[in-house]
Amino acid sequence: MDILAAVLTAIGLAACAGLRAFLPIFGVGLAARLLGWPLPSGLDTFASDTALLIFGIATLVELAADKIPVVDNILDAIHTVIGPSWESWLLTSHSRIFHCRTPLRWPS
């Protein structure tokens, strides 16, 4: 069952990463809160009320901003940096799910 959870988490985060920047983080926090997904100690704040509120609002703003072209272009420029960096941080800090013997590290 752990392997299934790891595969579903990876597929969900990969699918969301191409769509929105805040949605994967909000989804992980919401899944931890509602479904009881275990999060590593560094990520347990994603399930807090404050984090869910902030990422929920950010997700709604991001979805609404797609309807205004100028705001959409500005958000796309910002998310070019934010999206990959947050999702790679989420993956590397959540590497215990994948049973990695050593944590993933950026090349020096």
Secondary structure, 3 states (H helix, E strand, C coil): CHHHHHHHHHHHHHHHHCCCCCHHHHHHHHHHHHHCCCCCCCCHHHHCHHHHHHHHHHHHHHHHHCCCHHHHHHHHHHHHHHHHHHHHHHHHHCHHHHCCCCCCCCCC
